[in-house]
């Protein structure tokens, strides 16, 4: 999906399903806020749309939990975009194995720490759930 396609969805769904059009527009607004006036904006359009969908989903869920106005359609669309466009996240077992492997590599030249292990995760290019990754690192390192 490209940003141009998202803009087209906003316009084409306006007549048929105004709620759906508003959901697409909410995500597009988040994309624009992440790119317009930002010094070094993300250039990968899929990452931008996924990130914008996650941000909008979080805002909608916060509104829902506080009994403020929210849109279930927006929540559903954001969830669909996230699941459809996100690359597969590495499972807990593989994440643990990768961390243990990284610790053994790091141990050859220094003491493994959270900062170094997190850098390894980001440099690997693998799609880790970073919250899970850091919790496993804390458990293994006894932090």
Secondary structure, DSSP 8 states (H G I E B T S, - for coil): --HHHHHHHHHHHHHH-HHHHHHHHHHHHHHHHHHTT-TT----HHHHHHHHHHHHHHHHHHHHHTT----HHHHHHHHHHHHHHS-----HHHHHHHHHHHHHHHHTTS---HHHHHHHHHHH-----HHHHHHHHHHHHT-
